[in-house]
């Protein structure tokens, strides 16, 4: 699985819940549709690398179509809205909207959307990671306020294990490789580099006061509730998606070749 997708992926499974006006509005105010669009683009690109690296280029149109279907942004956005409606308290959503629809909140989301799009470009991504501001105390405090490195690493490792479990189910391969301390350390280091670059790029046009306000928001009970919903849904749904990709890859996997 591609690490950029693992870090930045934002997809959520849900039951038959219908998005409420409050949660639906929050999804829009947080810029989630734009994040899903970027995630879809990266997922499709990553699918091509899986074909080359694991399927030896033999996935053909079957694999490409499977990847496109799983990463369909319209479907993912619908699932996201349903997940928020099902799991986030409407009063919490209303309180969160007070921030995201404020002048500062709206500006932050606009910049995050622009930065997320920029991170699709490998050269811009590399430049963002190398920027001195990526290692600033301000970025460190923001990441720690949301526990972003740990949460994204957990999701990435779980998704990786699920992917190989899917392969094992539909091929002659044995059980997926266990998580190791070395694997996790590597994943966590790259996750942190990506997050630092992304948020340094997104927050660079903001004043110090605006960044402080944004960080302080994520330390509130309301924001923590929103983040808990976000990552709980992300973790389980990304693992499910990865398992599905693994199943598809296993069916196409050349014999004795992984």
N, C-alpha and C positions, 0 to 999 in steps of 0.2 A: 504494500500500500504506500502511496506517495506521502511523504511527511508533510508537505504543504497542505494537502487535503486534510490530513489528520489534525493538524494544528488548527486549521481555520474552518473546518467543516462546521456547518450549522444546519442540521436537519433533525426533525423531530417526528416521532410516530405518535399517533393518537387514535382513539376510538372514534365513535360516531359523534363526538361533541361538535357543536356548531359554534363558531367564533362569536363571542359577545361583542357588543359595540365597544366596551371599554378595552378588552384585551385585544381586539382587532385594531383599535386605534393605537394601542401601545406598540404592537408589532410594527406598524407603519412608522410611528414616531421614533422607534429605535433603529430604523434603517435596515431592518432584517431582510426585506425583499432584495435589497441590493447585495447583502451578504450572501444570500442564497444563490443569486445569479453568479457571483464570483465563485462560490463553492461548486456550482454546476460546471462552470468552465474548467476549473481545476480538476474536477473529477473525470471529465471526459479526456482531458490531456493525460491524466494519470492512468486512465484505462489503456491508452495507447502504449505507455511504458510497460504496463503489466503484460500486454500482448507481446511486446518485444523481449522482455526480460524473463518471463515465466512460461509463456505459451510458445516461445520461439517463433513468433510472428504467424502462428497458425490459427489465431482466433478468428480472422477474417471478418466478414460482415456480421456473423452471428454474435461475436463478442462485442463489436462496436455498437450494434443495436441494443444489446443488453445493457451496456454502460450508459448509453443515451437514455434508455427508459428509466433506469434506476436514478439517474441524475437529472431527470426532467424538472426544471425549476418551478413550473406551475404546480406540479404534484407536491413537491417539497414545501412550497409556500402554503399550500392548502393544509398539509399536515402540521406545519408550524402553527398556523392560526388555531387549528383544532386543539393542539397540545396546550397552548396558552389558555384557551377557554376552559379546558378540562381541569387544569391544575393550578392556575393562578387566581387567587381571590380577587374579585372585581374591585373591592375597595383598595387593595394594594395596587392594582393596575391604575386606578384613578389617581392615587397619590404619586405613583411613578410618573404619570403623565404630566403632573405639575412641573417636574423637572425637565423632561424631554421636550415639552412644548414651550419651555421658557426660551429666552433669547440665547442664553449660554448653552442650554441643552441642544437646541436645534442646530446651533453652530458646530458643536462638537460632533454631532451625528453626520452633518454634511461633510466635515473634514474626514471622519472615519470612512465614509463611503468613498471619498476621493482617494484616500490612502489605500483602501482595500483594492480598488481598481488598479492603482499604480503597482501594487505588490504582485499583480499578475505578470508584470514585465520583469524577467529575470535580472536585467541590468539595474532597474530601479530598486528591486528587492535587495540586491547586493549592496547598492549604495546606501539604502536605508539601514541595513544591518551594520554597515561600517561607519555610520555617522557618529561623531563623539557624543551627541545627545542621547543615543541609544543606551549608553551606560551611565546616564545621569542618575542622581539620587531621586529626582522627580519621577522618572520612569520606574525605578525600583519600588518606590513607595506606592505607585499606582498598581503595579503588578501584585504587590503584597496585599494591598487592600482587598483585592478580589481573589487572591490565591490562584492567579491565572496560570502560572507555570505548572503547578502541581495538578490542577484540574485538567488542563489540556493534555498533560503527559499521561495521566490516568486514562483518559478517553482514547488517546492514540495507542497506548499499549493494549488496551482491551480490544480495540478495533483490529489491531494486527493479529492478535490471537484468534479472534473470531474469523478473520479472513482465512487463516490456515486451517481452522476447524471446518470451514465450509469446503475447502479443497479436500480435506480428509474424508468428508462424508460422501463425496461424489466421485472419488478417484481411488486408486490403489495405494495412495499415500497413507502413512501412519498418522498418529495423533499430532496436533500442531506443536511446534517447539515451545517449551516452557519459557515464561518470562525470566530473564536473568538480570542480575544487578548491572552487568555491563551494558546490556541492551537498554535498560531503563535509563542509565546514566547518559548514554549517547542520545537517546530520544529527548530526555529532559534538557540537555544542553542545546540541541538544535531548536527545540520548542522555545526556549528562552530567547535565543538569538532572533528568531522570527518575530516573537511578540515584542521584543525591545525595538526592533527596526520598525515594525508596523506602528506602534504607538508613538514612537519618536517622530515618525513622519506625520502622523495624524495630528499630534499635539503641537508641532513646531510653530504653527501660526498663532497659537493661543497665548494670551498673557499668562504670567505666573499665577495671577489671581484666579483666572478662569480654570486653569489646570487644578489648582487647589480646591476650587468649588466642585469640580467634577470628581476628583478623588474622594472628597468628603461625602459626596452623594452616595458613592458605592460603599461607604462605611455605615450607612443608615440601615435600620431594620427593613425598611421598604425595599431598598436596593438589594439587600442580601436575599430577601424572599424572591425577587425577580431573578437574581443570579442562580439561586438554588433550583428554580423551575427550569431555567435555561440549561444548566449543566446536567441535571438529572435526566431530562428528556434527550439531551444531546448524547449522553453516554450510552443509554440503552438503545437509542435509535441508530446511532452511528455503528454500534456493534452489530445490530440487525442488518443494516445495509452492507457492512463488510462481510458478514457471513453469506449473504446472498451473492455478492461478487465472488466470494471464494467457491461457492457451489457452482456457479457458472464457469469459473476458471477450471475447476476440477473436471467438469464434463468435457472440456476441450483440451485438457492437459495431455501432452504426448506421454506415452508410457515410460515409466521410470525416469521421468525428467522433471525436476522441480528445482 
